[in-house]
């Protein structure tokens, strides 16, 4: 099935609730529909293009003068199984959290710590989503989709995806060229639980024996207590990445600021907690007009009303400057700004 619109409002297609419009909007449920659409009219290749799922990691600065592609491919189903693993294929248009719920329900581990992350399945490998010690790259087997440049259906193995911290080939070299239509995940029948991040282990033990179900319940409870519901307060989750810096800088900052959370990030590198840095510069809970920092989580910028994308951007620039002036650390936006 396909749907096509002109001058289409994107307010319901971005969790910030920014009232931007798209010149053209194309929605499809079958990869063949996408192939026919582009092969039948070459002029679409000349339009600016973005791929948009739920819009949970995007900030529209202005109306988009081009073509928005909205994959709505459905389906969650097993494709292979052995003694240790089950391979699940999920359509790009499926809710990420509903996929996690499916896996937990059927006793398949590997994504339970990623519960309640907003967005669609198709966006998960693009951003290499992660939380509480898990990253989606650890369970991605292959990514399927349509290559606009070659005008053909293609797929990428996990190695070919070039996964990195909140990054992948789909966010750089193949950005807006390769449209993801489904993802195959390799889940574990006998998972090793990851509870060493933050207060997750304590929260899980409050709920009884450690299991996929209690981990999911704990993650949902923790996230719900810290993060605003996008239906009530527009936001895009974590607005900034946790900065990865030289270990020597982290050690120096740790000496000066004893409570600074520092995590290992490979040889000679360390990861700092961006939320902590922002909170220490006094931004937590601050509101300026329609934009603010959430009162419970300094990493989350929120739309208190009818904020424009530029208002959010300008507000985030002030936060970046404050952190750099105090700590000498450059924050990088996790949100994709269009």
PLY file of the C-alpha trace (Angstrom):
ply
format ascii 1.0
element vertex 338
property float x
property float y
property float z
element edge 337
property int vertex1
property int vertex2
end_header
0.00 0.00 0.00
1.19 3.52 -0.76
0.06 7.02 0.22
1.29 10.27 -1.27
0.69 13.86 -0.11
1.86 17.38 -0.91
2.45 20.15 1.65
2.05 17.55 4.39
2.23 18.40 8.12
4.96 16.55 10.00
3.78 17.56 13.48
2.54 14.04 14.19
5.70 12.54 12.70
8.25 14.00 15.11
8.14 13.51 18.87
9.31 17.08 19.51
5.94 18.13 18.08
7.50 20.74 15.77
4.92 22.01 13.28
6.94 21.67 10.08
5.63 20.71 6.65
7.04 18.50 3.91
6.81 19.48 0.24
6.09 15.80 -0.56
5.35 12.83 1.70
5.45 9.21 0.50
4.42 6.26 2.69
4.78 2.60 1.72
4.25 -0.85 3.25
6.06 -3.07 0.69
9.62 -2.69 -0.58
8.35 -3.35 -4.10
6.16 -0.21 -3.83
9.24 1.83 -3.06
11.12 0.38 -6.02
8.24 1.12 -8.42
7.88 4.66 -7.10
11.48 5.61 -7.85
11.84 3.66 -11.08
8.67 5.11 -12.55
9.70 8.74 -12.19
13.40 9.65 -12.18
12.63 13.25 -11.18
12.21 12.16 -7.55
15.96 11.59 -7.46
16.43 15.33 -7.91
14.47 16.21 -4.79
16.04 16.62 -1.37
15.14 13.50 0.57
14.93 12.25 4.14
13.72 8.96 5.59
11.39 9.45 8.53
10.02 6.84 10.91
8.48 7.97 14.18
10.69 11.06 14.24
11.90 10.30 17.77
15.44 11.46 17.06
14.91 14.44 14.79
14.57 18.20 15.05
13.04 20.08 12.12
14.57 23.56 11.89
12.22 24.65 9.09
9.70 23.22 6.64
11.31 20.49 4.55
11.48 21.49 0.90
11.76 18.00 -0.50
10.51 14.41 -0.29
9.91 12.58 3.00
9.97 8.78 2.72
7.99 7.07 5.49
8.57 3.28 5.70
5.56 1.54 7.24
6.61 -2.04 6.53
4.89 -4.33 9.09
5.64 -7.75 10.53
7.59 -9.54 13.27
8.37 -13.20 12.63
11.08 -15.87 13.23
13.19 -16.82 10.20
15.72 -19.30 11.64
16.59 -21.17 14.83
19.38 -23.29 16.28
20.23 -24.57 19.76
21.47 -21.19 20.99
19.69 -18.53 18.98
16.53 -17.47 17.20
16.67 -15.07 14.26
13.75 -12.60 14.12
12.94 -10.35 11.16
11.00 -7.17 11.86
9.58 -4.63 9.43
10.97 -1.10 9.55
7.55 0.29 10.42
7.12 -1.77 13.59
7.38 -0.08 16.99
10.78 -0.77 18.54
9.33 -1.32 22.01
6.74 -3.75 20.68
9.59 -5.77 19.17
11.32 -5.81 22.57
8.08 -6.93 24.21
7.77 -9.73 21.60
11.30 -10.96 22.32
10.85 -10.91 26.09
7.50 -12.68 25.83
9.10 -15.53 23.88
12.14 -15.74 26.14
14.64 -14.27 23.69
17.41 -12.13 25.15
19.57 -9.35 23.81
17.26 -6.33 23.67
15.52 -6.30 27.07
17.67 -3.39 28.34
16.48 -1.38 25.34
12.87 -1.38 26.52
10.76 1.76 26.06
13.17 3.43 23.65
10.89 5.36 21.29
11.01 4.99 17.53
10.60 2.39 14.83
12.62 -0.74 14.10
14.06 0.80 10.93
15.72 3.58 12.91
17.39 1.29 15.45
20.44 0.30 13.35
20.81 3.80 11.92
21.39 5.28 15.35
22.80 2.08 16.86
20.48 2.64 19.80
21.70 1.66 23.24
20.83 1.81 26.93
21.87 0.23 30.22
24.90 -1.53 28.79
23.26 -2.95 25.65
23.57 -1.74 22.06
21.47 -2.96 19.16
24.58 -3.67 17.06
25.23 -6.71 19.26
22.08 -8.44 17.97
21.75 -7.14 14.39
22.36 -9.94 11.88
21.51 -8.05 8.68
19.75 -4.91 7.49
17.56 -5.07 4.39
16.36 -2.24 2.19
16.45 -0.39 -1.12
19.50 1.37 -2.54
18.33 4.52 -4.34
21.58 5.04 -6.23
21.72 1.49 -7.60
17.92 1.25 -7.78
17.93 -2.24 -6.32
17.00 -4.19 -3.23
20.06 -4.88 -1.08
21.14 -6.02 2.36
24.05 -5.40 4.72
25.63 -7.75 7.23
26.39 -6.50 10.73
30.06 -5.96 9.82
29.11 -3.97 6.74
26.95 -1.64 8.87
30.12 -0.10 10.43
28.51 0.27 13.82
30.03 2.68 16.33
28.76 4.61 19.34
25.36 5.96 18.20
26.56 5.66 14.62
26.45 3.45 11.53
27.01 3.53 7.78
23.34 4.48 7.38
23.95 7.69 9.30
26.93 8.72 7.18
27.88 7.27 3.79
24.44 5.77 3.06
22.39 8.51 4.68
19.18 9.08 2.67
20.51 6.76 -0.01
19.68 3.39 1.55
16.10 3.05 2.82
15.78 0.34 5.46
12.72 -1.88 5.05
13.43 -4.64 7.61
16.05 -5.83 10.08
17.04 -9.37 11.07
18.07 -9.80 14.71
19.89 -12.72 16.33
18.45 -13.26 19.82
19.69 -15.59 22.56
17.77 -18.50 24.07
20.12 -18.52 27.09
21.07 -14.86 27.54
23.68 -13.40 29.85
21.99 -10.55 31.66
23.63 -7.12 31.80
22.80 -5.36 35.06
25.93 -3.35 35.76
24.72 0.02 34.51
23.40 2.61 36.97
20.75 1.45 39.41
19.36 -1.28 37.14
20.47 -4.28 39.23
18.94 -2.91 42.43
15.66 -2.15 40.66
15.53 -5.64 39.12
16.13 -7.33 42.48
13.25 -5.37 43.97
11.04 -7.28 41.55
12.26 -10.76 42.47
14.36 -13.21 40.46
16.43 -11.84 37.60
14.71 -12.59 34.29
13.99 -10.98 30.95
10.60 -9.92 32.32
11.92 -8.32 35.53
14.69 -6.54 33.60
12.18 -5.14 31.13
9.86 -4.05 33.95
12.74 -2.39 35.79
13.99 -0.54 32.70
10.48 0.70 31.91
10.04 1.88 35.48
13.38 3.70 35.54
12.89 5.34 32.16
9.32 6.36 32.97
10.46 8.00 36.21
13.14 10.05 34.43
11.85 10.71 30.92
8.74 12.66 29.92
6.02 11.01 27.84
6.26 12.47 24.32
2.45 12.54 24.19
2.43 14.99 27.08
5.67 16.91 26.57
7.41 17.04 23.20
11.00 15.76 23.27
13.44 13.52 21.41
14.91 11.65 24.35
18.61 12.24 24.95
19.45 15.39 23.01
23.24 15.08 23.43
25.65 12.15 23.20
27.77 11.17 26.16
31.12 12.67 25.08
34.08 10.37 24.50
37.31 12.13 25.46
40.97 11.39 26.01
41.51 9.40 29.20
44.00 12.02 30.40
41.31 14.72 30.23
38.84 12.50 32.07
41.40 11.86 34.81
42.08 15.58 35.19
38.36 16.39 35.36
37.80 13.55 37.84
40.47 15.05 40.08
38.75 18.42 40.01
35.16 17.11 40.07
35.14 13.95 42.21
31.52 12.96 41.50
31.90 13.06 37.70
30.75 9.69 36.25
33.48 8.25 33.99
33.23 5.05 31.95
35.91 3.20 29.94
35.61 3.72 26.18
38.48 1.81 24.64
42.23 2.28 24.75
43.16 5.79 25.83
39.54 6.96 25.83
36.83 7.58 28.42
33.14 8.37 28.24
31.65 11.14 30.37
28.03 11.53 31.44
26.61 14.41 29.41
23.61 14.72 31.73
25.91 15.26 34.71
27.90 17.92 32.86
24.71 19.78 31.90
23.30 19.55 35.41
26.51 20.92 36.92
26.27 24.00 34.69
22.86 24.76 36.15
20.59 23.93 33.22
18.48 21.14 34.71
14.86 22.26 34.92
15.54 25.62 33.27
12.88 26.97 30.90
13.17 29.77 28.36
9.88 30.52 26.64
8.60 27.36 24.94
11.85 25.39 25.40
13.48 23.89 28.45
15.55 21.15 30.06
13.48 18.45 31.73
13.36 18.75 35.49
14.23 15.08 36.08
16.75 14.45 33.29
19.23 17.07 32.13
19.91 15.24 28.85
16.34 15.83 27.66
15.26 19.08 26.01
11.51 19.61 25.91
8.93 21.57 23.96
6.67 23.24 26.51
4.29 24.55 23.88
4.62 25.74 20.33
8.39 25.86 20.09
10.04 26.15 16.69
13.03 24.07 15.69
15.22 27.16 15.74
14.22 27.92 19.33
15.29 24.44 20.38
18.55 24.72 18.43
19.44 28.12 19.92
18.68 26.84 23.42
20.92 23.81 22.88
23.73 26.09 21.70
23.64 27.90 25.06
23.98 24.58 26.88
26.91 23.52 24.68
28.72 26.80 25.38
28.19 26.50 29.14
29.57 22.96 29.27
32.58 23.87 27.15
33.37 26.92 29.27
33.20 24.99 32.55
34.72 21.64 31.57
36.48 22.15 28.24
34.30 19.39 26.76
32.44 19.74 23.46
28.97 18.23 23.50
27.66 16.66 20.29
23.97 16.50 19.49
22.53 13.00 19.30
19.39 14.40 17.66
19.44 14.72 13.86
18.81 18.38 13.04
17.20 19.00 9.62
0 1
1 2
2 3
3 4
4 5
5 6
6 7
7 8
8 9
9 10
10 11
11 12
12 13
13 14
14 15
15 16
16 17
17 18
18 19
19 20
20 21
21 22
22 23
23 24
24 25
25 26
26 27
27 28
28 29
29 30
30 31
31 32
32 33
33 34
34 35
35 36
36 37
37 38
38 39
39 40
40 41
41 42
42 43
43 44
44 45
45 46
46 47
47 48
48 49
49 50
50 51
51 52
52 53
53 54
54 55
55 56
56 57
57 58
58 59
59 60
60 61
61 62
62 63
63 64
64 65
65 66
66 67
67 68
68 69
69 70
70 71
71 72
72 73
73 74
74 75
75 76
76 77
77 78
78 79
79 80
80 81
81 82
82 83
83 84
84 85
85 86
86 87
87 88
88 89
89 90
90 91
91 92
92 93
93 94
94 95
95 96
96 97
97 98
98 99
99 100
100 101
101 102
102 103
103 104
104 105
105 106
106 107
107 108
108 109
109 110
110 111
111 112
112 113
113 114
114 115
115 116
116 117
117 118
118 119
119 120
120 121
121 122
122 123
123 124
124 125
125 126
126 127
127 128
128 129
129 130
130 131
131 132
132 133
133 134
134 135
135 136
136 137
137 138
138 139
139 140
140 141
141 142
142 143
143 144
144 145
145 146
146 147
147 148
148 149
149 150
150 151
151 152
152 153
153 154
154 155
155 156
156 157
157 158
158 159
159 160
160 161
161 162
162 163
163 164
164 165
165 166
166 167
167 168
168 169
169 170
170 171
171 172
172 173
173 174
174 175
175 176
176 177
177 178
178 179
179 180
180 181
181 182
182 183
183 184
184 185
185 186
186 187
187 188
188 189
189 190
190 191
191 192
192 193
193 194
194 195
195 196
196 197
197 198
198 199
199 200
200 201
201 202
202 203
203 204
204 205
205 206
206 207
207 208
208 209
209 210
210 211
211 212
212 213
213 214
214 215
215 216
216 217
217 218
218 219
219 220
220 221
221 222
222 223
223 224
224 225
225 226
226 227
227 228
228 229
229 230
230 231
231 232
232 233
233 234
234 235
235 236
236 237
237 238
238 239
239 240
240 241
241 242
242 243
243 244
244 245
245 246
246 247
247 248
248 249
249 250
250 251
251 252
252 253
253 254
254 255
255 256
256 257
257 258
258 259
259 260
260 261
261 262
262 263
263 264
264 265
265 266
266 267
267 268
268 269
269 270
270 271
271 272
272 273
273 274
274 275
275 276
276 277
277 278
278 279
279 280
280 281
281 282
282 283
283 284
284 285
285 286
286 287
287 288
288 289
289 290
290 291
291 292
292 293
293 294
294 295
295 296
296 297
297 298
298 299
299 300
300 301
301 302
302 303
303 304
304 305
305 306
306 307
307 308
308 309
309 310
310 311
311 312
312 313
313 314
314 315
315 316
316 317
317 318
318 319
319 320
320 321
321 322
322 323
323 324
324 325
325 326
326 327
327 328
328 329
329 330
330 331
331 332
332 333
333 334
334 335
335 336
336 337
